[in-house]
């Protein structure tokens, strides 16, 4: 039964991927049942042939599930398309050109209760730093907000500072 255990873990992952997209889908259930049935075959070559044949239908169902489920799951990670939506967590309903960054004059800067700078920009956006920093504004400073290196957050650079701050959009 060593082989049955090898197939059980990937099969569980497949079933979990299919379930959120439409647990009642008869095609998905049949495709998964075909793969499970292959576990009962004792001859290695016949079992492999069975898995190869039955996995085609399962793969198609996984692709369908991935398009609907994963597309909705990561909606907040879709590209920002307008200055108004930059950094917001909601998905934008219509696709538009992607922005790499925004630039806006800093209207005010104040510390939050933990001492992290909070920037209010001329465009109405409010960004809170996730790190402590002492920044002295000279006057008419422009903030540049861009995606972080790995694309998992945002960074704000004031004027020509030699570093940027990790920030989260508050408003």
C-alpha positions in Angstrom: 0.0 0.0 0.0 3.0 2.3 -0.3 1.9 3.5 -3.7 -1.6 4.3 -2.5 -0.2 6.8 0.1 1.9 8.5 -2.6 -1.2 9.2 -4.7 -3.4 10.2 -1.7 -1.7 13.5 -1.0 -1.7 14.9 -4.5 -5.3 13.6 -4.9 -6.4 15.5 -1.8 -4.9 18.7 -3.2 -6.7 18.2 -6.5 -10.0 17.6 -4.8 -9.5 20.8 -2.7 -8.7 22.8 -5.8 -11.9 21.6 -7.5 -14.3 21.9 -4.6 -14.5 25.7 -4.2 -15.2 26.2 -7.9 -18.4 24.2 -7.7 -18.5 21.3 -5.3 -21.6 19.9 -6.9 -20.0 19.6 -10.4 -20.8 16.2 -11.7 -17.9 16.3 -14.2 -15.4 17.1 -11.4 -16.8 14.4 -9.2 -16.6 11.8 -12.0 -13.1 12.8 -13.0 -11.9 12.5 -9.4 -13.7 9.2 -9.0 -11.9 7.8 -12.1 -8.5 8.7 -10.6 -9.5 7.2 -7.2 -10.6 4.0 -8.9 -7.1 3.6 -10.4 -5.7 3.1 -6.9 -7.4 -0.3 -6.7 -5.4 -1.7 -9.6 -2.5 -3.9 -8.4 -0.4 -4.2 -11.5 1.9 -1.2 -11.7 1.8 -0.8 -15.5 -2.0 -1.0 -15.6 -2.3 1.4 -12.7 0.0 3.9 -14.4 -2.0 3.6 -17.6 -5.2 4.1 -15.7 -3.8 7.2 -14.0 -2.6 8.6 -17.3 -5.9 8.1 -18.9 -8.1 9.4 -16.0 -5.9 12.4 -15.2 -6.8 14.0 -18.6 -10.4 14.6 -17.5 -9.3 15.7 -14.0 -6.8 18.1 -15.5 -9.5 19.8 -17.5 -11.7 20.1 -14.5 -8.8 21.5 -12.4 -8.1 24.1 -15.1 -11.8 25.2 -15.1 -11.7 25.3 -11.3 -8.5 27.3 -11.3 -9.8 29.9 -13.6 -12.9 30.6 -11.5 -11.6 30.0 -8.0 -8.1 31.3 -8.2 -9.1 34.3 -10.3 -11.5 35.3 -7.5 -9.2 34.5 -4.7 -6.4 36.8 -5.9 -8.6 39.6 -7.2 -6.9 42.1 -4.8 -3.6 41.3 -6.5 -4.7 42.5 -9.9 -2.8 45.4 -11.4 -3.6 48.9 -10.4 -5.0 50.9 -13.3 -5.9 54.3 -12.0 -4.5 56.7 -9.5 -7.7 56.5 -7.5 -7.5 52.7 -7.2 -3.7 52.5 -6.5 -3.2 50.5 -3.3 -6.8 49.7 -2.6 -7.6 46.1 -1.7 -10.8 45.8 -3.8 -10.7 44.4 -7.3 -11.4 46.8 -10.2 -14.3 45.5 -12.3 -12.9 46.6 -15.7 -9.4 46.1 -17.0 -7.4 49.2 -17.7 -3.7 50.0 -18.3 -1.5 49.1 -15.3 0.3 51.9 -13.3 3.8 51.4 -12.1 3.7 54.2 -9.6 1.9 57.4 -8.7 3.3 60.8 -7.8 1.5 63.4 -5.7 2.4 66.4 -3.5 2.5 65.7 0.2 -0.2 67.8 1.9 0.6 66.7 5.5 2.6 64.2 7.4 1.8 63.2 11.0 2.8 60.3 13.2 0.4 57.6 14.1 0.1 56.3 17.7 3.1 54.0 17.2 5.2 56.9 15.8 5.0 55.7 12.1 4.7 58.6 9.6 1.2 58.9 8.0 1.3 60.8 4.7 -1.7 62.6 3.2 -1.3 63.3 -0.5 -2.8 66.0 -2.7 -4.8 63.4 -4.6 -6.6 62.5 -1.3 -4.8 59.2 -0.6 -3.5 58.5 2.9 -0.5 56.2 3.3 0.9 54.9 6.6 4.5 53.8 7.0 5.0 50.3 8.4 8.3 51.4 9.9 9.6 54.1 12.1 11.4 56.9 10.3 12.3 60.5 11.0 11.5 62.5 7.9 11.8 66.3 7.7 9.8 67.8 4.9 11.4 70.8 3.2 8.1 72.2 1.8 6.7 71.3 -1.5 7.7 67.6 -1.5 6.5 65.0 -3.9 5.8 61.5 -2.8 6.3 58.6 -5.3 4.4 55.4 -4.3 5.3 52.3 -6.2 5.0 48.5 -5.9 7.6 46.9 -3.7 10.3 44.7 -5.1 8.4 41.5 -4.9 5.1 43.1 -5.8 3.5 42.2 -2.4 3.2 45.7 -1.1 4.0 49.3 -1.7 6.8 51.7 -1.0 6.9 55.5 -0.7 9.8 57.7 -1.5 9.8 61.4 -0.5 11.4 63.7 -3.0 15.0 62.5 -3.7 15.4 60.5 -0.5 18.0 57.7 -0.9 15.6 55.2 0.6 11.9 54.3 0.5 9.4 53.3 3.3 7.1 50.3 3.2 3.6 51.7 3.3 0.0 50.6 3.5 -2.9 52.6 2.0 -5.3 53.9 4.7 -7.6 55.8 2.4 
